[in-house]
């Protein structure tokens, strides 16, 4: 019923404008300064960061966006209602975007669907087309659109979809006039936001957030949508987000992506293996990949994670836009919601073979075994060559099953399996995996 309601309120023209407009086919890769610097940003920092990205080879491997987050604006609009950039920190937005473009980057900006942004700067409610025109005139290519300061019901008279539809329509109208389309990224957090920031509204008693299920409708009006609350640089945050993503992988495809939030690689107390798991999961579920650390101080280990081109290639697959999905939860029964021990065994198609991701959610090393045909993307009766996407080695041939040995605590294994001829003749049992319970000869004899 919910999906039908969504379809009913979205016009075909709007959907076409939002999705099939030539931008946003693949997940955005780039940089956002919020996780490292919050409001402590200015033009000099942003340009210096872009220069680091170029110097470190991040642009070369696909990180081609540099995006502003909150706090770039003046606290008040102009007398005619235009949003204005901070006169000291961002004195000339066209100068900023021109510099970013000259360095080879797209430029991104931030606004909010409510009265104010989450940091108290002007939101775009009732100024949607005016702001979209301003952002386009400043030379921006990307808009992150947040969810704070929601107007009262008798003013907005919209559900969550309608609140975001307003800016989608504005961007489409501006694109029709100018021929320039911005990538539109919803930051709706996956639930109704009024009670997520109670201090902004003087609310003392908090109800459990109700679900607005952005993954059901986000693709109709945007190119990506946040599925969860803000990320933190701790394993508990990563496992919570991975758990949330495991149930909604069907929502992602070309031109529309579940957004698991900005990367925390290089921040906090994440171990090397946790950072690898973080990057692998985000990349293989086709989330946007936005670096969020201080590049002036990033370690070579963390930089090497961000530059893994074999993992990036899965994220940026131009043939298969779908996310990998769990085929077995592992520690828990399948379909168990557990923020501490999310699904461990994932797979999906790519243009170069079948991708597998194994996550050890335990705090000690573990061997991880699976039958190949547990994945729906694997053919029975075929043996597969095994490519390890982290060691960058070819690891022989898998016949019917595979075991990853001693996966580190909170660590990950990422594999690419390619068909490598028929499996050896005469294997017993004659059927592999779940097919064994119905393994039947042509004359009707069942194997047992």
C-alpha positions in Angstrom: 0.0 0.0 0.0 2.8 2.4 0.8 4.6 1.8 -2.5 1.3 2.3 -4.3 0.8 5.6 -2.5 4.3 6.7 -3.5 3.7 5.9 -7.1 0.4 7.8 -7.0 1.9 11.1 -6.0 4.9 11.1 -8.2 4.4 12.1 -11.8 6.2 10.2 -14.6 7.7 13.5 -15.8 9.1 14.3 -12.4 10.6 10.8 -12.1 12.2 11.1 -15.5 13.7 14.5 -14.6 15.0 13.2 -11.3 16.7 10.0 -12.5 17.2 9.8 -16.2 18.9 13.2 -16.6 22.4 12.1 -17.5 24.0 12.5 -14.1 24.3 10.3 -11.0 24.4 6.9 -12.8 27.2 5.7 -10.6 27.8 6.4 -6.9 29.5 9.7 -6.3 33.1 9.5 -5.2 34.9 12.5 -3.6 35.4 14.4 -0.4 33.2 16.1 2.2 34.8 18.1 5.0 32.2 17.6 7.7 33.5 14.5 9.5 37.0 16.1 9.9 36.2 19.8 10.3 32.5 20.3 10.9 31.9 24.1 10.6 35.6 25.0 10.7 35.9 25.4 6.9 36.8 28.1 4.5 37.8 28.4 0.8 41.5 27.9 1.6 40.9 24.6 3.4 38.7 23.3 0.6 41.2 24.2 -2.2 44.1 22.8 -0.1 42.1 19.5 0.3 41.5 19.3 -3.4 45.2 19.8 -4.0 46.0 17.0 -1.6 43.5 14.7 -3.4 45.2 15.4 -6.7 48.7 15.0 -5.2 47.9 11.7 -3.5 46.4 10.2 -6.7 42.8 10.1 -5.3 41.5 12.1 -8.3 43.2 9.5 -10.6 41.3 6.6 -9.0 37.9 8.3 -9.2 37.4 10.7 -6.3 36.3 13.6 -8.5 33.9 15.6 -6.2 34.8 18.1 -3.5 31.6 19.0 -1.5 30.8 21.6 1.0 28.7 20.7 4.0 26.9 22.9 6.5 28.1 26.4 7.7 29.1 27.9 4.4 26.4 30.6 4.4 25.6 33.9 6.2 23.0 33.5 8.9 20.5 35.8 7.1 19.3 35.9 3.5 19.5 39.1 1.4 16.7 41.6 1.2 15.4 39.9 -1.9 15.6 36.4 -0.3 18.8 35.1 -1.8 21.0 32.8 0.3 24.5 34.4 0.6 27.9 32.7 1.3 29.9 33.8 4.3 31.6 37.0 3.3 34.9 36.1 5.1 35.2 32.3 4.7 33.6 32.0 1.3 33.8 35.5 -0.2 33.2 34.3 -3.8 31.5 31.0 -4.6 32.2 31.3 -8.3 35.9 31.7 -7.5 35.7 28.5 -5.4 34.0 26.4 -8.0 36.2 27.7 -10.8 39.3 26.6 -8.8 37.8 23.2 -8.1 36.8 22.7 -11.8 40.3 23.9 -12.9 41.8 21.2 -10.7 39.6 18.6 -12.3 36.9 18.3 -9.7 33.1 18.7 -9.5 31.9 21.0 -6.8 29.2 20.2 -4.2 27.1 22.3 -1.9 24.7 21.7 1.0 21.3 22.9 2.0 18.3 21.8 4.1 14.6 21.0 3.3 13.5 22.9 6.4 13.6 26.4 7.8 17.2 26.1 8.8 20.2 23.8 8.4 21.2 21.5 11.2 23.8 24.2 12.3 21.2 27.0 12.1 21.9 28.5 8.7 19.2 29.3 6.2 17.3 26.3 4.9 15.7 26.2 1.5 12.0 25.7 2.5 9.9 28.1 0.4 13.1 29.2 -1.4 13.7 26.0 -3.4 13.8 27.3 -6.9 15.5 30.5 -5.8 18.3 28.5 -4.1 18.5 26.0 -6.9 19.1 28.9 -9.3 21.7 30.4 -7.0 23.6 27.1 -6.6 23.6 26.6 -10.4 24.8 30.1 -11.0 27.6 29.6 -8.6 28.8 26.6 -10.6 27.9 23.8 -8.3 27.3 20.3 -9.7 26.0 18.4 -6.6 23.5 19.2 -3.8 23.4 17.5 -0.4 19.9 18.2 1.1 19.4 17.7 4.9 16.4 17.2 7.1 16.4 19.7 10.1 14.0 22.3 11.2 10.8 20.8 9.7 8.0 23.3 9.4 4.8 22.7 11.3 2.2 20.4 9.7 -0.3 23.2 9.0 2.4 25.1 7.1 4.1 22.4 5.1 1.1 20.1 4.6 3.4 17.5 3.2 4.7 14.1 4.1 8.4 13.4 3.9 8.3 12.6 0.2 6.6 15.9 -0.6 9.0 17.9 1.5 11.9 16.6 -0.7 9.8 16.6 -3.9 9.8 20.4 -3.6 13.6 20.7 -4.3 13.5 17.9 -6.8 11.0 19.9 -8.8 13.0 23.1 -8.4 16.2 21.4 -9.7 14.3 20.0 -12.7 12.8 23.5 -13.4 16.3 25.1 -13.3 17.8 22.3 -15.4 15.1 22.9 -18.0 16.0 26.6 -18.1 19.8 26.3 -18.1 20.6 22.8 -19.4 22.6 22.1 -16.2 21.5 19.3 -13.8 22.8 18.9 -10.3 23.2 15.5 -8.7 20.7 15.4 -5.8 21.6 13.6 -2.6 18.9 13.3 0.1 20.1 13.3 3.7 16.8 12.2 5.2 18.4 9.7 7.7 15.9 7.0 6.9 13.3 8.2 9.4 11.1 11.1 10.4 13.5 13.7 11.7 11.4 16.0 14.1 12.4 13.9 17.1 16.0 13.2 16.2 17.1 16.6 17.2 14.7 17.3 20.2 16.8 20.1 21.6 15.9 22.2 18.5 12.2 21.9 19.2 12.2 22.0 23.1 11.0 18.4 23.2 11.9 16.5 26.4 10.1 13.2 26.0 11.4 11.2 23.0 9.4 8.6 21.1 11.0 6.0 19.0 11.5 7.4 15.5 8.8 6.3 13.0 10.1 5.0 9.7 9.7 7.0 6.5 11.4 4.3 4.4 13.3 6.5 2.1 14.7 3.5 0.2 11.2 2.9 -1.2 10.9 6.3 -2.8 14.3 8.0 -2.9 15.1 6.8 -6.4 12.0 8.5 -7.7 13.3 12.0 -6.9 17.1 11.7 -6.2 20.3 10.0 -7.0 21.2 8.8 -3.4 19.5 8.8 0.0 20.8 8.4 3.5 19.5 5.2 5.1 20.6 5.9 8.7 21.6 8.4 11.3 25.0 10.0 11.3 28.1 7.7 11.2 30.8 7.7 13.9 34.4 6.5 13.7 33.7 3.3 15.8 33.0 -0.3 14.9 29.7 -0.2 16.7 28.5 2.5 14.3 29.8 0.7 11.2 28.1 -2.6 12.2 24.8 -0.8 12.9 24.9 0.7 9.4 25.8 -2.5 7.7 23.0 -4.2 9.6 20.5 -1.6 8.3 21.8 -1.9 4.7 21.4 -5.7 4.7 17.6 -5.5 4.5 17.2 -2.9 1.8 19.8 -3.8 -0.9 17.2 -4.1 -3.6 16.7 -0.3 -3.5 20.1 0.4 -5.2 20.7 0.4 -8.9 22.2 2.8 -11.5 21.0 6.4 -10.9 19.8 5.6 -7.4 21.9 4.5 -4.4 21.5 3.7 -0.7 23.8 6.1 1.0 25.5 4.7 4.1 27.0 8.1 5.0 30.4 9.6 4.6 33.6 7.6 5.1 35.3 7.6 8.5 38.6 6.1 7.3 41.4 7.9 8.9 39.2 9.1 11.9 38.7 7.9 15.4 40.0 4.6 16.7 39.1 2.3 13.8 41.7 -0.5 13.4 43.2 -1.2 10.0 41.0 -4.2 9.5 37.8 -2.3 10.6 38.7 0.5 8.1 39.1 -2.2 5.3 35.7 -3.6 6.2 34.2 -0.1 6.3 35.5 0.7 2.8 34.6 -2.7 1.4 31.0 -2.7 2.6 30.3 0.8 1.5 31.9 0.2 -1.9 30.2 -3.1 -2.7 26.7 -2.0 -1.7 27.2 0.9 -4.1 27.1 3.6 -1.6 28.6 7.0 -2.4 32.2 7.1 -1.3 33.0 10.5 0.2 36.3 10.8 2.1 35.8 12.6 5.4 39.2 12.9 7.1 42.0 15.5 7.3 44.1 14.6 4.3 47.0 16.7 5.7 47.5 14.0 8.3 46.2 10.8 6.7 48.4 7.7 7.1 49.7 5.7 4.2 47.7 2.7 5.5 44.5 4.5 5.4 45.3 6.1 2.1 46.0 2.7 0.6 42.5 1.5 1.7 40.9 4.5 -0.1 42.9 3.8 -3.3 42.1 0.1 -3.7 41.2 0.2 -7.4 39.9 -3.4 -7.4 37.3 -2.5 -4.8 36.5 0.8 -6.4 35.9 -1.0 -9.7 33.0 -2.8 -8.2 31.5 0.4 -6.8 31.8 2.1 -10.2 30.6 -0.9 -12.4 28.9 0.6 -15.4 27.2 -2.7 -16.3 25.8 -3.8 -13.0 24.4 -1.1 -10.7 22.9 -3.3 -8.1 24.3 -3.8 -4.5 25.7 -7.0 -3.2 23.2 -8.7 -0.8 23.5 -11.2 2.0 23.0 -14.9 1.1 23.6 -16.0 4.7 23.6 -14.1 8.0 26.1 -16.5 9.6 26.2 -16.1 13.4 22.5 -15.3 13.4 19.6 -17.0 11.6 18.9 -15.4 8.3 17.0 -12.1 8.3 18.0 -11.4 12.0 18.2 -7.7 12.8 21.3 -7.4 15.0 23.3 -4.2 15.0 26.3 -6.0 16.7 26.4 -9.0 14.5 25.0 -8.1 11.0 24.9 -10.4 8.0 28.3 -11.9 7.3 28.1 -13.6 3.8 27.3 -11.4 0.8 27.5 -11.7 -2.9 26.4 -10.1 -6.2 27.1 -9.8 -9.9 29.7 -7.6 -11.5 30.9 -7.1 -15.1 33.9 -9.3 -14.3 32.5 -12.1 -12.2 30.6 -12.8 -9.0 31.7 -10.6 -6.0 31.7 -12.1 -2.4 32.2 -10.2 0.8 32.7 -12.0 4.1 32.7 -10.0 7.3 33.9 -11.4 10.6 31.7 -9.6 13.1 33.4 -11.4 16.1 36.2 -9.9 18.3 38.5 -12.8 17.5 39.8 -14.4 14.3 37.5 -16.8 12.5 37.4 -19.2 9.6 34.6 -18.5 7.2 33.1 -21.3 5.0 30.4 -21.2 2.4 29.1 -23.3 -0.4 29.5 -21.5 -3.7 25.9 -22.1 -4.8 24.6 -20.5 -1.7 25.0 -17.4 -3.8 22.3 -17.1 -6.5 24.9 -15.7 -8.9 26.9 -19.0 -9.0 26.3 -21.8 -11.5 26.2 -25.4 -10.3 28.7 -27.8 -12.0 31.2 -25.0 -12.6 34.5 -24.4 -10.9 35.7 -20.9 -10.3 39.0 -19.0 -10.2 39.4 -16.9 -7.0 40.7 -13.4 -7.0 41.4 -11.7 -3.6 40.6 -8.0 -4.0 42.7 -7.0 -1.0 45.8 -9.1 -1.4 45.5 -8.6 -5.2 46.4 -12.2 -5.8 44.9 -15.1 -7.7 44.2 -17.8 -5.2 43.6 -20.9 -7.2 40.3 -22.6 -8.0 37.2 -23.1 -5.9 35.1 -26.2 -6.4 31.7 -26.2 -4.7 32.9 -24.4 -1.6 35.4 -22.0 -0.2 36.9 -21.3 3.2 38.6 -18.0 4.2 41.1 -18.8 7.0 41.7 -16.7 10.1 39.7 -13.6 9.0 40.8 -10.9 11.5 38.4 -9.5 14.2 36.0 -7.2 12.5 37.9 -7.9 9.3 36.8 -8.6 5.7 37.5 -10.8 2.8 36.5 -9.6 -0.7 36.7 -12.0 -3.6 35.9 -12.0 -7.3 35.0 -15.5 -8.7 35.1 -16.2 -12.4 33.9 -19.3 -14.2 36.9 -21.6 -15.0 35.4 -24.6 -16.8 33.4 -27.6 -15.6 34.0 -28.9 -12.1 35.7 -32.4 -12.0 33.6 -35.3 -13.0 32.2 -37.8 -10.5 31.9 -35.6 -7.5 29.8 -37.0 -4.7 27.1 -36.0 -3.9 26.0 -35.3 -7.5 24.2 -32.0 -6.5 25.7 -29.2 -4.5 24.4 -27.1 -1.7 20.7 -26.7 -1.1 19.8 -28.6 -4.3 20.8 -31.8 -2.5 17.4 -32.2 -0.9 15.8 -32.5 -4.4 18.7 -34.1 -6.2 17.0 -36.3 -8.8 18.1 -38.6 -11.7 16.3 -38.5 -15.0 14.5 -41.7 -14.1 13.1 -40.2 -10.9 15.6 -41.7 -8.5 16.5 -39.3 -5.7 20.0 -39.1 -4.2 20.0 -39.5 -0.5 
